[in-house]
Amino acid sequence: MQHRSVAVILNLGGSALDWGALSEVPRSRVVRAEFAGGERAACVAATLEHECPPGELAVALRRWAAGRGWSVTVAPLESPR
């Protein structure tokens, strides 16, 4: 079963947050991303497809993001009816 979730990643001085960085997202595939940035912070809202349950994805993403100096939150998206 394929799942879809949105991950919001916040960078306050960590590694660069760009398409190259998103290519390394664990346990999922990025299907859409919207970036925003200012002088001191950058963020991305990324729609992800993944096979694992959303809770497992959140754990993997938090580890991945923490290693780069970022914060992340993950929310599952409802399946189309």
Residue, then its C-alpha position, 0 to 999 in steps of 0.5 A: m500500500q502506498h502512503r502519502s505524507v507532507a513533511v515540513i522541514l525548517n532550516l535555521g542555519g543548518s546544511a543547505l535545504d534545496w532539491g539536492a538535499l531532498s534527493e537524500v530523503p530516507r524511505s520515501r520519494v519526493v513528488r512535490a516541494e515548495f521552498a520558502g526562505g528569508e535571511r535567517a531561515a529556509c523551509v520546504a513543504a514536501t509531499l512524499e510517497h512511501e511504503c512504510p507507515p507514517g509513524e516510521l517515516a516520521v522517525a526516519l525523517r527526524r533522524w535524517a533532518a537532525g543530522r543536517g541541523w534541521s527540524v521536521t514535522v510529518a503529517p499523513l495525507e488522506s487517501p483519495r476516495 
